């Protein structure tokens, strides 16, 4: 420990710092909780973002797990009066590199005991903590592999200077597709060509930054991967990033790439866009080639992009689809029953955002029936695409995805045929109802859930969100998510939620331009 000359060590402080380090190494959650000052003003920050309040910090800690072994190399203390001090610690992880911890410790903190009123704790407690760990060459939760660039694009074009995070479903020449599953990757051969959807971006001047992680086989909208970890959500620290285009979303939201190339079957572009505060476009079904793209559900699979701004998204869409695009009608449609599927906070934010818009109220029909039709067709398609491999590799797929494949395996040919017939009927009816107008709805049923949320809560959010997302899927229409709403996040503070615009088929580029104008109008 080092103190300025002539300054005495604050009594008991170093012991408290060392006890905290011991608790960290042991992953003693109770001791770690007790080391932080209780209340809403305590702060903890790291490269993933800022947590405010001891409750949010405690919840995050339970989802993080322990840290690897490390030793303290240097301990600097700078007292601030008698009962506060800044502590800076340099640590050396056994895995290499150096980390830096900066903390404000205080004594005499007011705390609320179990009985009414407040009392004073004379223990040293952390009121502010900033953690800077060793810089990883690659964050394996986000990236499977990266380069500078991994693949260079053309030397001119509308996307010159842009970088792409490619969802690990698209062929890149000389690289294998991993599909978010290490067993699949181990058996995969390097591709002998590049997916046309990716080649279009390269031809427009963008370069590939790297191959980004995905939920297993793209069969999830949560964003958690049991093999590689959960990509961080920079806007909601401790929150899920949304899936299955989770890696591209995390990469773009954190500034590591400017375009995320993803897929959207049941919301896999729109949901991560909503959770991480990005622009995201699910394209018209079959408008963008799906050649050299690992399928999930052929009836619904589409290509899409994630960006931090509307203009980059419009340029990516135009580079792939051309500037020609059907113009949607300026009329907006809203189904209050559909919006009611979302959490109350999202309903309130949606109502406040759209209050000044001239919108016609419609009724899309029985939402549960639409959801069930979508679910059955998606599952039947997923089993056709991946069922043989899943059956041949017991235990290779994580529990959440395995449970969905188990349900998919139970769908009979008769049930699948009936659902496909119902899908065609629903699509025809919805096309007549929506016409060339734009349907407005929330992009997701909630803000990003906590990474520690119980499975029953994640299942509830998933079911509600797919009810919102299935309209575009059943009709094959493009859907744009714009980061225009905020609601209370899982750890306090504001968390983003997207406003979704579902347009007529073939209106993709024009829909993004409309979204840009609407974003300007709504602020």
Number of C-alpha atoms within 10 A of each C-alpha: 12 11 13 11 6 6 11 10 16 17 11 10 21 17 11 17 20 12 14 21 16 14 18 18 14 15 18 14 16 11 15 20 20 14 20 25 25 19 16 12 12 19 22 20 17 14 14 15 14 20 25 18 21 22 18 21 22 19 19 19 17 16 14 13 12 15 11 12 12 16 13 15 12 13 16 15 21 18 19 13 8 10 17 20 21 17 21 19 18 18 19 18 17 11 10 10 12 18 18 16 16 17 21 21 26 24 19 14 20 15 14 14 10 7 6 7 9 12 12 12 15 12 17 26 24 29 23 19 22 17 16 15 17 15 11 9 7 12 16 16 20 25 24 20 16 17 13 11 14 15 17 16 23 15 14 13 15 16 22 17 15 20 27 30 31 30 31 33 27 29 26 24 13 12 17 20 25 27 22 26 22 15 13 20 15 11 11 14 13 14 16 13 13 18 19 19 23 24 16 20 29 25 20 23 20 29 28 26 26 26 28 31 38 39 31 26 22 30 24 24 29 26 33 26 23 15 15 19 15 27 28 30 28 24 23 28 26 29 28 28 37 35 35 34 38 38 37 38 46 35 30 23 26 18 13 16 23 25 32 33 30 33 33 29 30 33 31 32 37 36 38 36 37 33 33 31 31 31 31 36 35 30 31 25 25 15 17 17 16 19 13 19 23 21 24 24 22 19 21 23 26 30 25 28 31 35 28 24 17 23 14 19 25 24 19 27 23 21 21 21 19 12 14 12 15 16 19 21 13 12 13 21 21 18 17 15 15 21 23 17 22 24 16 14 15 26 20 15 18 23 14 11 15 16 10 10 12 11 17 12 13 15 14 18 14 10 17 12 13 22 20 15 22 26 19 22 27 26 23 29 20 23 24 16 17 16 17 10 12 17 14 9 12 9 10 16 21 14 11 16 17 17 12 15 21 15 13 21 16 12 15 12 10 9 15 18 14 14 21 20 14 18 22 13 13 20 20 13 14 18 17 10 14 18 14 20 19 23 24 22 27 30 34 33 30 29 33 29 23 21 24 16 14 10 10 9 12 17 13 11 23 20 17 21 24 25 26 26 28 22 24 27 26 27 23 26 22 26 33 27 30 29 23 22 21 19 20 14 20 21 23 15 14 15 24 25 32 32 25 27 25 31 32 25 23 22 23 32 27 20 26 28 17 22 21 16 13 14 15 9 10 11 8
